[in-house]
Amino acid sequence: MAATASKQPRNGISENIFIVSSNDANVPSGKVYKVLNRKDKWFIINKNGQRVLLDENSLKWEERDEVVLIVKVSSSVLPSIEPGQVYRVYDDAKNDERYILDNDNEKVLFDKNIFKWEVL
């Protein structure tokens, strides 16, 4: 039953995180990283392909749901979602919905009544 297993690691760190701030030049803020578990330690892979220990002293992050699609917006009724921009679509399995993060870092329901897109 591995397919139905929870996506949350044991210690509460999400499988995907968004780096809010970083003291490491090789881990730029504003990016989403997949979290890896090695010998009960949690890591991300930096831009040079090296493992970086998740450490609250050098990195500040927010949990993110799994990214299931990458889309390019063709039109939008919201000014915070710009046509021509590329957005990640997240799967919120807990609330049974999908969403994107707009330019103000706010969750917006993945809905054709709000914006139109093409899958990349």
Helices and strands as residue ranges (DSSP letters): G 2-4, E 16-22, E 32-34, E 36-38, E 41-45, E 51-53, E 59-64, E 66-76, E 86-92, E 97-101, E 107-109, E 115-119
